[in-house]
Amino acid sequence: MSYSTADSLRPVTLDDVRGAQKMLTGVARVTAMEGSRHLTQLVGSPVHFKCENLQRTGSFKLRGAYVRIAGLLPEERAAGVVAASAGNHAQGVALASALLGVRSTVFMPKGAPLPKISATKEYGAEVRLHGHVVDETLAAAQEYALETGAVFIHPFDHPDIIAGQGTVGLEILDQCPEVRTIVVGIGGGGLAAGVAVAVKALRPDVRIVGVQAAGAAAFPPSLAAGRPVSIRHPATMADGIKVGRPGDVPFGIVAELVDEVRTVTENELSTALLLCLERAKLVVEPAGASPVAALLSDPRAFEGPVVALLSGGNVDPLLLQRILRHGMSAQGRYLAVTLRLTDRPGALATLLGVLSVVDANVLDVSHVRTDPRLGLTEVEVELHLETKGPVHCAEVGQALRDAGYTVID
């Protein structure tokens, strides 16, 4: 299964996906399908997680990368491959290349998380840090390909990549033959396109729903325009689907076969990630949690049984910490409050006594004594509290105001 640049727009078929599945035997894991009792209750019918976060390299990206590189001609393999990625595609290309004995060079942004850089190196790739955003890194990788003759491995815009990702769809049909709706995150569109090709060919009655982060949603305007269009400055915590323009190849497939594209907010993404961790005991990155966010935002809109495709679990620990705090805040389980009090002995103890009465657990306290906004005898205190939900947050705020404290929003 090898495509030249000239026929890179060749349609992807079910036979392509089945050929990719044979190629991936013994390479990619058939990942688990896990039920979610909590989401099943919300949706009103069975909900399952397809756990590509447990795939080798921590995401589905190995599938497409391996199929693409395995399909290269001998002289193309000899020239090596090059890719650009902030994480998942980098690791997929690195491992696929190592398994196939092909030299790989991966360009990553200078700000890429250290665990992802280390993993990419450990899989065997030469890592070059360039630029501060993926667009700059992508340009550097393409320039390298022109200078050296290395084959550029695009993260989503190639038929081989799409066919490889489509093997997830075949596994879903095998593991959950009664499925009625599949929910999948969309960045450039390679995964959604591949799943749609496989599933719609065998089960045209299954509804495919794509999910994008609201701050990086290029597909809705593209679908409205009938062609891929770019959005400026995509912004989301879900870097796995933070893509400013759909790929040409996947766009045509998504437009034809994906039934709906929804968007989710940052609060919904962080809440979904928290749910995966607490209820399912699964570490999932924000992009991978986007299908769960869609289910949480409008649970009765999905006919079951539903399969939510958890596309990856590569999340930097420091980012995970911030996201979890963000998710807890969205659920009213974490409250940051700033207030002013008189700077005198015992003032803080009195404040903590008020919080104790309303059963708010203090996680952190910080003081500011020197600031032009403060009076001579004032101190500003920032409190980080563990709370029990929105109602409890309101009770804490009211208790502080009743005690005479000036709460600064």
N, C-alpha and C positions, 0 to 999 in steps of 0.2 A: 504494500500500500504506500506508494510514493507519488507525491505530486510535485511538479515543478512550479516555478513562480507563474508561468503562463496559465496553468490550469488551477491556480489556487482558489478560484471561485467555483470549482466543480461542485455540484450538489453532493451532499452527504446522504447515504442511503442506509437502510437497515442492514444490508449485506456488509457495508463498511464497518458498522458497529459490531456485527457478529465476527467479522474478521479481526477487529481490534480485541474482542474478548478472547479469542483463541491465542492471540499474540501475548496477552497479558496473563495467561495461565501460569501460575507459579511465580509471577512477578508482583502483581497487585493483589492485595487481600480481598476476599469477599467479606466486606465489613458487616458488622452485626446490625440487626434490626431490633430495636428496643421499644417496648410499649411505654406510653406516658399516661398514667392514671389521672394525673391532675388535668392535663389538656383534654383527655377523653371526657372528663366530667364537664369541662367548659364547652367543648364543641358539641357534645351530645352524641358522639359516635367515636369509634376507636381511632386513636392517633398513635402513630409509630414514628420513631426517629431512625433514619438511615444514617449510621454513624461513620461517615467518612472522616471525622475527626480522629478516628482510630486507624486510618489508613497509614501505610508506610510513608514517612516524611510528615505525617500529621495532616494531610489533606488529599483531596481527589486529584491534585495536579500531576502526580506521578503517572496516572493513566494516560493522559494525552501526551505528556512529554515523552514517555517511552515509545508510544506508537509512532509519533512523529520522527524520532531519532532512529528507531528500528527500520523505518521505511526509507531512509536515505540510501543513495547509491554508494558503492564502495569508495569512489573518489571523493564524495561529499563527506563521508565519515572520516576519511583521512585528513581532510581540511579542518576537522573539529567543528564544534558548535559554540554559539554565543547566545546569551539571553540577558534580559534585564528584568529585575524584579526586586520588590522590597521584602520578599520572604517565601511564600508558598511555591510559586513557579520556580524560583531559584533552587529550592531544595529538590523539587521534582526533576528538573533538568540535571542537576548534579548527580542524583542517584541513578537516574535512567542512563546517563552517559557512562557512569562507572560500570553499571551492569553490562553495557554493550561495548565497553572498551573504547569509548570515544573521548577525546580530549574536550573538556568544557571550560569556558570562561564565562563568568557571571558578573555583570555590572550591577551594583547595588547602591542606593543612595547613601550619602555619608551619615545620615541620621538613622539608618536601619538599626533595629534592635540587635544588640550584641549576640543574644542566643541564636538568632536567625543567621547572622554572619558566620558564627562558629559552626552551626549545623551544616551550612552550605559547604564550608571548607572541609569538614569531616567527611562529607559524602564524596569528596574528590575534586571539586571544582576549584579553579583559580578565581578568587574573588577580587574584583577591582571596585573600589569605592569612588563614585563620581556623581557630582551634582547633589542637590538638596531635595529635589522632587523627582518622581518617577519619569516625567517627560524628559528631563535632562539626562537621566540615566539611560532611558530608551534610545535617545539620539546618539549617545556615546557608544552603545552596543551596536547600533546599526552602522555607525562610522567604522567601528572595528571590523565588522563583517565585510565591508567594502574594501578595507585596507588589507585584510589577511586572507580573504576567501572563505572564512568560517561561515557556516550556515546559521542564519539567525532563526532562533526558535521562538516564534511569537507565542505569547501566553494564551491567546484565544482565537486569533483570526486566521485559522488554517483548517482545512477539512480533516487532516489527520488528528489534530488536537481535538476537534469536536467529536470525531468518531471514538477516540479513546475515552473522553468524558461520558459519552453516551452509554458506555458499559455499565455505569451506575444505574441507568434506567432499566436495563435488562435484569440486573440483580433485584431491583425493586419489584418488578413483575413476578419474578421467581419466588421471592421471599414473602410477598404480600399480594397474591393473585386477585384478591377481592378489592384492591385499592380503587378508590373513585377520584381522589384528588392528590396530586403531588405538588408540594410547595418547595420552591428552590430559589436561592438568592441569585441575583444577576449583577455582574459587573460589566465586563465586556460582552458577555453572552455565551461563551463557549460551553459552559456546563448546562445551562438551560436549553441551548440548542441541541446538544447531544442527547440529553434526556428526552426532549420532545421528539426527535427523530426516531429513537428506539421505541418509545412508548406509544406514540400515535400510530406507528406502522402496525403494531400488534393489538393495541387497545385504543382505538380512536375515541371511545366513550370516556376515557380518563381525562379529567380536567387538569391542565398544567397551569399553575399560578406562579409567576415570577415576582420577586420582591427586591426592591432597591431601597437604599437609604435616601431619605428625602433630600438630604444635602448633596447627593451625588447621583441624582436620578436622570440619566441621559436618555433612557428608553422612552418614557412617555412623550417628550417633545419629538423624538425621532420617529416614533410610530405615528404621531399626528402629522408629521411632515412627509412620511412615506420614504424616508431615507435617513441614514445615520447623520445626526447633527451633534455638534460639540457644545458642552456647557462649560462656562468659565468658572474656574476655581472650585471644583468639587470639594466638599468638606464633610467628613464623617469620621467617627472613630473606627468604622468598619473598613480598614484599609484593603481588605480582600475584594471589596466591591466598589472601591473608590476609583472609578474609571470615568473619564470625561467624555468619551465617545464610544458608541458600540462598534464592534468589529463588523466589517462589511459582510463576511461570510455568515457569522451567527445572526446578524440582524435580519437577513432574509428569512432564515429558518424561524426565528422567534416571531417575526411578523406573521408568518403563515400558520405556525403550529401552536404557539403559546396562547392560551385563552385569555389571560389577563395579566397585567403588571401592576402591582401595588407598591406603595411606598410606606416606610415606617420611620418614626422619629428616633432621635438619639436616646430619649428616655425609654422608648419601647425596646430598643436594642439592648440597653443595659439591663432592663428588667428581665428580658428574655435570657440573657447570659446568666444572670443570677438564678433564674429558675432552673436552667440546665445544670448548674453546679449544685444547687441545694436539693432539688427534687430527683434529678436523674443521675447525679454524681458524675456528670460529664463535663470536662473542661472543653469549652467551645469558644472560638474567637468570635468577635462581633459579627463578621460577615456570615459565619456559620450559623449564628443564632437568628439571622434575619427571618427565616421561615417561621420560627417560634414567635418572634415579635409580631408577625402578621396574624398568626392565630390568636395571640393574646389581645390584639387590638380590635378584632372583629370575629370572635370565635364562631358565631352562628352563620357566617358567610361561606363556610366550607363544608361541602358534602363529604361524609365519611364512608368508609375508612379513609383517613388522611395519612400520607407519609410526608414528614418534614425532613428535608435533606440537610443534615448538619455537615456542611462542606469542609470544615477544617477546625483544628484546635490549636493552631500555633499562635499563642498570644504571649507577649512579653510580660513577665511577672509584675513589673512596675506598672504597666498599663492595666493589667488585670486588677491590681489593687485599686486604681483610680476608677475603673469601670464598675467594680463591685460597690464601691462607696456611692457612685452615681446612681446605680440601680437601687441601693437601699434608700437613698434620699428620695427617689421617685416613688417608692412604696411607702414613704413616711416612716421608715425604720432608722433613719439617720437624719439628724438635724444640726445644722451649723447656725449659731445665733451670736450676734455681736451686741453688746450692751455697755452702758456706762454706769459707773458707781463711784461713790466717794472713796478716795484713796486714804483709808485709815485702817488700823489694825482690826482684824475680825470681819472686815467687809466681805472678803471672799468666803469665809466660813458661813456667814449669814446667807449669802447667795446660794451656796451649795445646799444649805438647809432647805431653802425653798424648792430646789430641784429634787431633793430627797423626798419631800412630801408628795410630789406628783410622780414619783417613781421613774425619773429620767436618769439613765446611767451616763455619767460623765466619762468620755473617752480621752479628752484632751482639753487643756486650758492654756491660753496664751494671753499675756498682758502687753498693753502699749501705754507707756506713761508720758512719753515726750512726743507730742504732736500738736501742731498749731491749732487743730480743731478742738483740743481739750482745754478745759479750764485748769487753773493752778492746782486744784485739789481733786481733779477727776482722773480716772483711769479707764481705759477701754479694755474690755475683756471679751475674747472670742472663745466660745464654748463649742465643742463637738460632742453631741449627745446621741446615745442609742435610744431610740423611741419605738413605740409599738404600733404605729400607723398614723394616718392623717389626723384622726380625731385626737389621739394622744399628743401630736405635735401642736394642735390648736390649744389643748389644755395647758401645755407647758408654756406657750407664749402668753396665754391669759394669766396664768399664775405669776409670771414675772412682772407683767404690767400691773396686776393687782397689788404686788409687793412694792410698787413704786419705782421699778427700774425702767430706764429709757432703753427700749429695744430698737436697735438700728437695723432696718431691713436691708 
